[in-house]
Amino acid sequence: MSITLSDQDKLTLRTAAYGAVSLMTVADATGKPHRAAVDGSIALGSGTGLVGHVLATYPKGVDLSGKSVAELADLVLPALTAAMSLLKKQAPAEADNFRSTVIVAIEAAARTHRGVPSPTLTDMIRKIIAALDAA
């Protein structure tokens, strides 16, 4: 069965996934946010299946600007929940794929610390996973 996602659906997935990596970079207090962004983005670009195809395209049209972490979180966390709801409805197997791809990306972003992530990053990971699981 072939699954077709609308352009808006794809934008939601990209906003959620790349936004999760962006949240990790703004929560990174170690001075290596660029490394976190690169590692997280590489993980997203390494996705497979329908999710991999959607995330492999540069996220044009994704607005991840915000004046604070709170503003970015207000955009990204609901997008994560919406992406999971959308995939559970249209492509249930891809919902698990999306969830695991995002988790790998945020873990890759947190890994730049070569040790235990800071409490701030740990809390952001918890919030991202809670948003994924809220659907």
Beta strands, then each sheet from edge to edge (+ up, - down):
end
